[in-house]
Amino acid sequence: MNTSRRQFIKQSAVFAIPVIIPAAARGADGTVAPSNRVTVGAVGWGMQGPGNTASTMGLPNAQVVAVCDLDKNHLSDAKRSVDEFYKNTDCAAYADYLELMARKDIDAVTLAVPDHWHALVATAAAKSGKHIWGEKPLARTIAEQQAIVKAVQDNKVIWQTGSWQRSVDNFTKAVELVRSGYIGEIKEVQVGLPSGHSDFAGTRDKTAVTAPPPNLDYEKWVGPSGMVDYIEARVHKNWRWHYNFGGGQLLDWIGHHMDIAHWGLDMDRSGPSSVECQGEFPAPDAIWNTCTRYRGELAYPKGIKMTVAGGHSDIASGTKWIGSEGWVYVDRGAFESSNPEWKRFRVLPDNMRKADIQRSGNHFKNWIDSVLAHRPTITPVETAHRSATPGHLCLISMLTKSKIEWDTTQEVIKNNPAATQLLGRPYRAPYQLG
């Protein structure tokens, strides 16, 4: 991957589009008056939390007022970071996310917790009326995703997904070319994702069973998942490589490149009718047991064939649409097409724009502006759900060694009881997904 998330956040802070705010909304010193700011609480300070919080604080019409994490060291770092930015000691720190959600003076939250906690934290935030920035994939299972969608819709809160590629020029250009019909009728789509495991925390070799460190409430960290021994290699950052907590590279990345594929197909509310996927797995009892190499064939409306793969050289990282009159390929820092002229311009010229799509130059700004205007973001919760669903279905297909027939309207698996059981997961008592 040529551009990391951290690089993107750093760049977006530098090149952020300025917010135009009427003088009447400004304080005496030229800053945005408190009454016109969105107050934000940051939940989770592991891998994504620091960058998300920095990007939020960098916006003039947002103010981070509280942080939350189960790890005392993370929580201390989070409070210090926010206080140093605002040059005060006002940031409140919580170990329990429900205490943060109970504050009526907090308008919105950024959620950066492990996948197995997504559903509980997100539904609690929605029910407390908080607008939400949520990471991808939307949740650990399809059933949990459906619960999040319902909570967001029922409580009429604004959701932005951390699928930030929608706010980057080369992805927008690629989608506009495809949606505008420049490559003709779409016949095939290729979605390339990473393979293997990445040692984000540098803990690959820390595989001994030990007592949890005193700074971490490990019982609460495991939460609704099955209780397993504490092993440092599968906790912070590297939790995503164990199915008790995450979904491996497939689910970690499906919300990025599949999200772009769906956007180009104008299928943000649709999905595949069938999924058949094969993969290679470590032993089930391995410390990192998620699929390392995989390939899936998916059938989409209008006869479109889609291939999703990780670790296969014929499917390049990123998204490629192949049409009756040409093709377009896009990845982080990359753009190629059958027409060399399309590569010359950074954004699609006005006279070539035929597709009615939302455009964003800054993903966090798009979220805060949408909260203030109470309008949908560029990546709302329904889109996040549909973008991740093919990844979940691919995993279910691999685990059951079966072809999945999917009803995109009812969101049920047809005639496959074993696969249907994997749409959700049991929760450890006393946790419940209300």
C-alpha positions as CSV (number, residue, x, y, z in Angstrom):
1,M,0.0,0.0,0.0
2,N,1.6,3.3,-1.1
3,T,-0.3,5.6,1.2
4,S,-1.0,4.6,4.8
5,R,-3.9,5.8,6.9
6,R,-1.5,7.8,9.0
7,Q,0.0,9.5,6.0
8,F,-3.5,10.3,4.7
9,I,-4.6,11.8,8.0
10,K,-1.4,13.9,8.1
11,Q,-2.0,15.1,4.5
12,S,-5.6,15.8,5.1
13,A,-4.8,18.0,8.0
14,V,-2.4,20.1,5.8
15,F,-4.7,20.3,2.8
16,A,-8.0,20.5,4.5
17,I,-10.6,22.7,2.8
18,P,-11.2,25.7,5.0
19,V,-14.5,26.1,6.6
20,I,-16.3,29.4,5.8
21,I,-18.1,30.5,8.9
22,P,-20.1,33.7,9.3
23,A,-18.6,36.4,11.5
24,A,-21.6,36.2,13.8
25,A,-20.7,32.6,14.6
26,R,-17.2,33.5,15.6
27,G,-15.9,34.5,19.0
28,A,-14.0,37.7,19.7
29,D,-10.7,36.2,18.9
30,G,-11.8,34.9,15.5
31,T,-12.3,31.3,16.6
32,V,-15.6,29.5,16.2
33,A,-17.9,30.3,19.1
34,P,-18.5,27.3,21.5
35,S,-22.2,27.3,20.6
36,N,-21.4,26.5,17.0
37,R,-19.0,23.7,17.7
38,V,-19.7,20.0,17.7
39,T,-18.5,18.6,21.0
40,V,-16.9,15.2,20.5
41,G,-15.9,12.2,22.7
42,A,-13.1,9.9,21.5
43,V,-13.7,6.2,22.5
44,G,-10.6,4.0,21.9
45,W,-7.0,5.0,21.8
46,G,-5.1,2.1,20.3
47,M,-4.3,2.1,16.6
48,Q,-6.8,4.5,15.0
49,G,-7.9,6.6,18.0
50,P,-4.9,9.0,18.0
51,G,-5.2,9.9,14.3
52,N,-9.0,10.2,14.4
53,T,-8.8,12.5,17.4
54,A,-6.1,14.7,15.9
55,S,-8.1,15.1,12.7
56,T,-11.2,16.0,14.6
57,M,-9.3,18.5,16.8
58,G,-7.9,20.1,13.6
59,L,-11.4,21.2,12.5
60,P,-12.4,24.7,13.7
61,N,-16.0,23.7,14.3
62,A,-15.3,20.6,16.4
63,Q,-13.9,20.3,19.9
64,V,-12.9,17.0,21.7
65,V,-14.0,17.2,25.3
66,A,-13.7,13.6,26.5
67,V,-11.7,10.4,25.9
68,C,-12.3,6.8,26.9
69,D,-10.2,3.6,27.0
70,L,-10.0,0.4,29.0
71,D,-6.2,0.6,29.2
72,K,-5.1,3.1,31.8
73,N,-1.9,3.9,29.8
74,H,-3.8,4.5,26.7
75,L,-6.3,6.7,28.6
76,S,-3.5,8.7,30.1
77,D,-1.9,9.2,26.7
78,A,-5.3,10.2,25.2
79,K,-6.0,12.9,27.9
80,R,-2.5,14.3,27.6
81,S,-2.8,14.6,23.8
82,V,-6.1,16.4,23.9
83,D,-5.0,18.7,26.8
84,E,-1.8,19.6,25.1
85,F,-3.6,20.5,21.9
86,Y,-6.1,22.8,23.7
87,K,-3.4,24.0,26.2
88,N,-5.6,23.2,29.2
89,T,-6.6,20.3,31.4
90,D,-10.3,20.2,30.6
91,C,-10.5,16.9,28.8
92,A,-12.5,14.3,30.8
93,A,-11.2,10.7,30.9
94,Y,-13.4,7.6,31.3
95,A,-12.7,3.9,31.5
96,D,-16.4,3.1,30.9
97,Y,-17.9,4.2,27.6
98,L,-21.4,4.3,29.0
99,E,-20.4,7.1,31.3
100,L,-19.2,9.1,28.4
101,M,-22.4,8.4,26.4
102,A,-24.5,9.6,29.3
103,R,-23.1,13.1,29.0
104,K,-25.8,15.3,27.5
105,D,-23.2,18.0,26.5
106,I,-21.4,15.6,24.1
107,D,-22.8,15.8,20.5
108,A,-20.8,13.1,18.7
109,V,-18.3,10.3,19.3
110,T,-15.4,8.8,17.3
111,L,-15.2,5.0,17.9
112,A,-11.9,3.2,17.4
113,V,-12.4,0.0,19.3
114,P,-11.7,-3.6,18.3
115,D,-14.2,-5.2,15.9
116,H,-15.8,-7.4,18.6
117,W,-16.9,-4.3,20.5
118,H,-18.2,-2.3,17.5
119,A,-21.9,-3.3,17.9
120,L,-22.3,-2.7,21.6
121,V,-20.5,0.7,21.6
122,A,-22.1,1.9,18.4
123,T,-25.7,1.0,19.4
124,A,-25.2,2.6,22.8
125,A,-23.9,5.8,21.1
126,A,-26.9,5.9,18.7
127,K,-29.4,5.3,21.5
128,S,-27.8,8.2,23.5
129,G,-28.3,10.5,20.5
130,K,-24.6,10.8,19.6
131,H,-23.6,11.3,16.0
132,I,-20.9,8.7,15.1
133,W,-17.6,8.2,13.3
134,G,-17.2,4.5,13.2
135,E,-14.4,2.3,11.9
136,K,-14.6,-0.4,9.3
137,P,-15.7,-3.2,9.0
138,L,-19.0,-2.0,10.5
139,A,-19.0,-5.0,12.9
140,R,-17.7,-8.5,13.6
141,T,-20.8,-10.1,12.1
142,I,-23.7,-9.3,9.7
143,A,-26.3,-9.5,12.5
144,E,-24.3,-7.0,14.5
145,Q,-24.1,-4.7,11.5
146,Q,-27.9,-4.9,11.1
147,A,-28.3,-3.9,14.7
148,I,-26.1,-0.9,14.2
149,V,-28.0,0.2,11.1
150,K,-31.3,-0.1,12.9
151,A,-30.0,1.9,16.0
152,V,-28.6,4.7,13.8
153,Q,-31.8,4.9,11.7
154,D,-34.2,4.7,14.7
155,N,-32.4,7.4,16.6
156,K,-31.8,9.6,13.5
157,V,-28.1,10.2,14.2
158,I,-25.4,11.0,11.5
159,W,-22.9,8.3,10.8
160,Q,-19.6,8.5,9.0
161,T,-17.5,5.4,8.2
162,G,-13.7,5.5,8.3
163,S,-13.6,4.4,4.6
164,W,-11.7,7.6,3.9
165,Q,-10.8,6.6,0.3
166,R,-14.0,8.2,-0.7
167,S,-12.5,11.6,0.2
168,V,-9.4,11.2,-2.0
169,D,-9.2,12.6,-5.6
170,N,-7.9,9.5,-7.5
171,F,-10.7,7.3,-6.1
172,T,-13.3,9.9,-6.8
173,K,-12.1,10.4,-10.3
174,A,-12.1,6.6,-11.0
175,V,-15.7,6.3,-9.6
176,E,-16.9,9.2,-11.7
177,L,-15.5,7.8,-14.9
178,V,-17.1,4.4,-14.2
179,R,-20.4,5.9,-13.1
180,S,-20.5,8.3,-16.1
181,G,-20.3,5.4,-18.5
182,Y,-16.9,6.0,-20.0
183,I,-15.9,2.3,-19.9
184,G,-19.4,1.2,-21.1
185,E,-21.4,-1.6,-19.5
186,I,-19.6,-3.1,-16.5
187,K,-18.8,-6.8,-17.0
188,E,-16.3,-7.6,-14.3
189,V,-14.8,-6.1,-11.1
190,Q,-11.6,-7.1,-9.4
191,V,-11.0,-6.3,-5.7
192,G,-7.5,-7.0,-4.4
193,L,-6.9,-7.0,-0.6
194,P,-3.8,-7.8,1.5
195,S,-2.9,-11.3,2.6
196,G,-1.1,-12.8,5.5
197,H,-0.7,-11.1,8.9
198,S,0.9,-7.7,9.8
199,D,2.6,-7.3,13.2
200,F,1.2,-3.9,13.9
201,A,2.1,-3.9,17.6
202,G,5.5,-5.6,17.3
203,T,4.2,-8.5,19.6
204,R,4.4,-11.4,17.2
205,D,6.8,-13.3,19.5
206,K,5.0,-12.5,22.7
207,T,3.0,-15.7,22.7
208,A,3.2,-16.9,26.3
209,V,0.1,-17.1,28.5
210,T,0.5,-14.5,31.2
211,A,-1.5,-12.5,33.7
212,P,-3.0,-9.4,32.1
213,P,-1.0,-6.2,32.9
214,P,-2.5,-4.1,35.7
215,N,-3.1,-1.2,33.4
216,L,-5.6,-3.2,31.3
217,D,-9.1,-4.4,32.3
218,Y,-8.8,-7.6,30.3
219,E,-12.1,-9.2,31.3
220,K,-13.9,-6.1,30.0
221,W,-11.6,-5.9,27.0
222,V,-12.7,-9.4,25.9
223,G,-16.3,-8.2,26.5
224,P,-18.9,-10.1,24.6
225,S,-16.4,-12.6,23.0
226,G,-15.5,-15.9,24.4
227,M,-13.0,-15.7,27.3
228,V,-9.5,-16.8,26.3
229,D,-6.2,-16.7,28.1
230,Y,-4.3,-13.4,28.0
231,I,-1.6,-13.5,25.3
232,E,0.0,-10.2,24.4
233,A,0.3,-11.1,20.7
234,R,-3.4,-11.1,20.2
235,V,-4.5,-8.0,22.2
236,H,-3.6,-4.4,21.2
237,K,-3.6,-3.8,17.4
238,N,-3.0,-7.5,16.6
239,W,-6.4,-8.6,17.9
240,R,-7.6,-8.5,14.2
241,W,-5.7,-11.8,13.5
242,H,-7.8,-13.9,15.8
243,Y,-11.5,-14.7,15.0
244,N,-12.5,-14.2,18.6
245,F,-12.0,-10.5,18.1
246,G,-11.5,-9.6,14.4
247,G,-11.9,-10.9,10.8
248,G,-8.3,-11.0,9.5
249,Q,-7.1,-9.1,6.3
250,L,-10.3,-9.9,4.5
251,L,-12.6,-8.1,6.9
252,D,-10.0,-5.5,7.8
253,W,-9.8,-4.3,4.2
254,I,-13.1,-5.2,2.6
255,G,-14.6,-1.8,3.9
256,H,-12.0,0.0,1.8
257,H,-11.7,-1.5,-1.7
258,M,-15.1,-3.2,-1.8
259,D,-16.5,0.1,-0.7
260,I,-15.0,1.8,-3.7
261,A,-16.1,-1.1,-6.0
262,H,-19.7,-0.6,-4.8
263,W,-19.5,3.1,-5.2
264,G,-18.4,2.8,-8.8
265,L,-21.2,0.3,-9.5
266,D,-23.8,2.6,-7.9
267,M,-24.6,-0.3,-5.6
268,D,-24.2,1.2,-2.1
269,R,-27.6,-0.4,-1.1
270,S,-27.1,-3.7,-3.0
271,G,-24.8,-6.7,-2.9
272,P,-24.0,-10.1,-4.4
273,S,-26.6,-12.8,-5.1
274,S,-24.1,-15.6,-4.6
275,V,-20.6,-16.0,-3.0
276,E,-18.2,-18.8,-3.3
277,C,-14.8,-18.5,-1.6
278,Q,-11.8,-20.6,-0.8
279,G,-8.9,-19.8,1.6
280,E,-5.9,-21.0,3.6
281,F,-6.1,-20.9,7.3
282,P,-3.7,-21.5,10.2
283,A,-4.7,-24.1,12.8
284,P,-7.9,-23.1,14.6
285,D,-6.1,-22.9,17.9
286,A,-3.2,-20.8,16.6
287,I,-2.6,-17.5,18.3
288,W,-3.2,-15.8,14.9
289,N,-5.8,-18.0,13.2
290,T,-7.4,-15.8,10.6
291,C,-7.3,-16.6,6.9
292,T,-4.0,-15.8,5.2
293,R,-4.8,-16.3,1.5
294,Y,-8.2,-16.3,-0.1
295,R,-10.2,-15.9,-3.3
296,G,-13.9,-15.5,-3.8
297,E,-16.2,-15.3,-6.9
298,L,-19.3,-13.2,-6.4
299,A,-22.3,-12.7,-8.7
300,Y,-23.8,-9.2,-8.8
301,P,-26.9,-7.7,-10.5
302,K,-26.8,-7.1,-14.2
303,G,-24.6,-10.2,-14.7
304,I,-21.5,-8.6,-13.2
305,K,-18.8,-11.0,-12.0
306,M,-16.7,-9.9,-9.1
307,T,-13.5,-11.4,-7.8
308,V,-12.2,-10.7,-4.3
309,A,-8.7,-12.0,-3.5
310,G,-5.8,-11.6,-1.2
311,G,-2.4,-13.2,-2.0
312,H,-3.2,-13.9,-5.6
313,S,-0.8,-12.2,-8.1
314,D,-3.4,-11.9,-10.9
315,I,-5.6,-9.6,-8.7
316,A,-3.8,-6.4,-7.9
317,S,-4.4,-4.5,-4.7
318,G,-7.2,-2.0,-5.2
319,T,-10.3,-1.9,-7.4
320,K,-10.6,-2.5,-11.1
321,W,-13.7,-2.2,-13.2
322,I,-13.7,-3.8,-16.6
323,G,-16.4,-2.7,-19.1
324,S,-17.5,-3.2,-22.6
325,E,-15.5,-0.2,-23.8
326,G,-12.5,0.0,-21.4
327,W,-11.3,-0.3,-17.9
328,V,-10.3,1.8,-14.8
329,Y,-8.0,0.7,-11.9
330,V,-7.4,2.6,-8.7
331,D,-5.5,2.0,-5.5
332,R,-3.8,4.2,-2.9
333,G,-1.4,6.4,-4.8
334,A,-2.3,4.7,-8.1
335,F,-4.6,5.3,-11.1
336,E,-4.5,3.5,-14.4
337,S,-7.0,3.2,-17.3
338,S,-7.5,2.0,-20.8
339,N,-7.5,5.6,-21.9
340,P,-4.1,7.3,-21.1
341,E,-5.7,10.7,-21.3
342,W,-7.7,10.1,-18.1
343,K,-4.5,9.9,-16.1
344,R,-3.5,13.5,-17.0
345,F,-6.0,15.2,-14.8
346,R,-6.2,15.0,-11.0
347,V,-10.0,15.4,-10.9
348,L,-12.6,14.9,-13.6
349,P,-13.2,18.1,-15.5
350,D,-16.6,19.6,-15.1
351,N,-17.5,19.0,-18.8
352,M,-16.9,15.2,-18.3
353,R,-19.0,14.9,-15.1
354,K,-22.2,13.0,-15.7
355,A,-22.6,11.1,-12.4
356,D,-24.5,12.6,-9.5
357,I,-22.2,11.7,-6.6
358,Q,-21.3,13.4,-3.3
359,R,-17.7,14.7,-3.3
360,S,-15.5,15.3,-0.3
361,G,-12.0,16.7,0.1
362,N,-11.7,15.8,3.8
363,H,-13.4,12.8,5.4
364,F,-13.6,14.3,8.9
365,K,-14.8,17.7,7.7
366,N,-17.5,15.9,5.7
367,W,-18.6,14.2,8.9
368,I,-18.7,17.4,11.1
369,D,-20.3,19.5,8.3
370,S,-22.9,16.7,7.9
371,V,-23.6,16.7,11.6
372,L,-24.1,20.5,11.6
373,A,-26.4,20.4,8.6
374,H,-28.0,17.1,9.7
375,R,-27.5,15.5,6.2
376,P,-26.0,12.1,5.2
377,T,-22.3,11.8,5.0
378,I,-20.4,10.5,2.0
379,T,-20.2,7.0,3.7
380,P,-23.3,6.6,5.9
381,V,-24.1,3.5,8.0
382,E,-26.1,1.7,5.3
383,T,-23.2,2.0,2.9
384,A,-20.7,0.7,5.5
385,H,-23.0,-2.3,6.1
386,R,-23.3,-3.2,2.4
387,S,-19.6,-2.7,1.8
388,A,-18.6,-5.1,4.5
389,T,-21.3,-7.7,3.9
390,P,-19.5,-9.4,0.9
391,G,-16.5,-9.9,3.1
392,H,-18.6,-11.6,5.8
393,L,-20.2,-13.8,3.2
394,C,-16.8,-14.8,1.8
395,L,-15.7,-15.8,5.3
396,I,-18.8,-17.8,5.9
397,S,-18.4,-19.5,2.5
398,M,-14.8,-20.5,3.5
399,L,-15.7,-21.7,7.0
400,T,-18.7,-23.8,5.7
401,K,-17.0,-24.9,2.5
402,S,-20.1,-24.0,0.6
403,K,-21.6,-21.6,-2.0
404,I,-23.7,-18.9,-0.3
405,E,-26.9,-17.8,-2.0
406,W,-27.8,-14.4,-0.6
407,D,-31.1,-12.5,-0.6
408,T,-30.0,-8.9,-0.9
409,T,-33.5,-7.6,0.0
410,Q,-34.3,-9.7,3.1
411,E,-30.6,-10.1,3.9
412,V,-30.8,-13.8,4.6
413,I,-28.8,-16.9,3.4
414,K,-31.0,-19.3,1.4
415,N,-31.2,-23.0,2.2
416,N,-28.0,-23.3,4.2
417,P,-28.6,-23.7,8.0
418,A,-24.9,-24.0,8.9
419,A,-24.0,-20.8,7.0
420,T,-27.1,-19.0,8.5
421,Q,-25.8,-19.7,12.0
422,L,-22.7,-17.7,11.2
423,L,-24.6,-14.5,10.4
424,G,-24.3,-13.8,14.1
425,R,-22.3,-15.0,17.1
426,P,-23.1,-15.9,20.7
427,Y,-22.4,-13.3,23.4
428,R,-20.7,-14.1,26.7
429,A,-22.9,-13.4,29.7
430,P,-23.9,-10.9,30.8
431,Y,-23.4,-9.0,27.5
432,Q,-26.4,-8.7,25.2
433,L,-27.0,-6.9,21.9
434,G,-30.3,-5.1,22.6
